[in-house]
Amino acid sequence: MYYVKKRIEVAFAHSLCLTYESKCQRFHGHNGIVTVYCCSEELDENGMVADFSHISSSVKDKLDHRCLNELFDFNPTAENIAHWICEHTPKCYKVSVQESEGNTAVYVKPGFENAAL
């Protein structure tokens, strides 16, 4: 099995719909870091799992400098964003979304909980 990971910096804004009072219900922004993990049993015709620039553009083109509430029909929590990226990135099995220094959410596809990298 081959593994690659790509770290991507994105700026985005959102507000969260919560069942309790929180400052995160107000519109706010993040300079976040998204890390995308991909794997494949076989390399493609170019000798890659996936081109790093293609992984980057799949995230940046959709999320960077955007209001996530306008893009998605789900509550744009870090957890939901990680899940969405994983489901929309070819060969992806894991995504972490770091909203700030101390706040990171991770989504791992079922069956990949013990994957390398």
C-alpha positions in Angstrom: 0.0 0.0 0.0 1.2 3.5 -0.9 0.3 6.6 1.2 0.6 10.3 0.7 -0.4 13.3 2.7 -0.9 16.9 1.7 -1.1 19.9 4.1 -3.2 22.8 2.8 -3.7 26.2 4.3 -7.2 27.7 3.8 -9.0 30.8 4.9 -12.7 30.4 5.4 -15.6 31.9 7.3 -18.7 30.3 8.9 -21.2 30.4 11.7 -22.4 27.3 13.5 -26.0 26.2 14.2 -25.8 24.9 17.8 -28.3 23.8 20.5 -26.5 25.8 23.1 -25.2 29.4 23.4 -21.7 29.8 21.9 -19.7 32.6 20.3 -19.3 30.2 17.3 -22.9 30.9 16.4 -21.7 34.3 15.3 -20.1 34.7 11.9 -16.3 34.3 12.2 -13.3 33.2 10.2 -10.4 30.8 10.4 -7.0 30.5 8.8 -7.1 26.7 8.9 -4.9 23.8 8.0 -6.4 20.9 6.2 -4.3 17.7 6.0 -5.5 15.1 3.4 -4.4 11.5 3.5 -4.7 9.3 0.4 -3.7 5.7 -0.3 -3.6 3.2 -3.1 -2.5 -0.4 -3.6 -1.2 0.6 -7.0 0.5 3.6 -8.4 -1.0 5.4 -11.4 0.6 5.6 -14.8 2.7 8.5 -13.5 4.0 6.6 -10.5 1.8 8.4 -8.0 -1.0 7.7 -5.6 -2.3 11.2 -6.5 -0.8 14.4 -7.7 -0.2 16.7 -4.7 -1.4 19.7 -6.7 -4.6 18.0 -7.6 -5.2 17.2 -3.9 -4.5 20.8 -3.0 -6.8 22.3 -5.7 -9.7 19.9 -4.8 -9.7 21.6 -1.3 -8.5 25.2 -2.1 -10.8 25.7 -5.1 -13.8 24.8 -3.1 -13.1 26.2 0.4 -10.4 28.9 0.3 -11.7 32.4 1.0 -15.3 31.3 1.1 -18.2 31.4 3.4 -18.9 27.7 4.1 -22.6 28.4 5.1 -23.2 29.4 1.5 -21.5 26.3 0.1 -23.0 23.5 2.2 -26.4 22.3 3.3 -24.9 20.9 6.5 -23.7 22.6 9.7 -20.1 23.5 8.7 -18.3 22.2 11.8 -14.7 21.1 11.5 -15.9 17.4 11.8 -18.4 17.8 9.0 -15.9 19.7 6.8 -13.4 16.9 7.3 -16.0 14.2 6.3 -17.0 16.2 3.2 -13.4 16.6 2.0 -12.7 12.9 2.5 -15.8 11.9 0.5 -15.0 14.3 -2.3 -11.2 13.7 -2.7 -10.2 10.6 -4.8 -8.3 7.9 -2.9 -8.7 9.8 0.4 -9.1 7.8 3.6 -8.5 10.5 6.3 -8.7 14.2 6.7 -7.8 16.6 9.6 -9.2 20.1 9.8 -7.3 22.4 12.2 -9.3 25.6 12.8 -6.8 27.0 15.2 -3.7 26.0 17.2 -5.6 23.9 19.7 -8.7 22.8 17.7 -8.5 19.9 15.3 -11.1 17.5 14.0 -10.3 14.3 12.2 -12.4 12.0 10.0 -11.2 8.5 9.0 -13.2 6.3 6.6 -14.5 3.1 8.2 -12.0 0.3 7.7 -9.0 2.6 7.7 -8.7 3.3 11.4 -5.3 1.5 11.6 -3.9 2.8 8.3 -0.3 4.0 8.1 0.8 7.7 8.0 
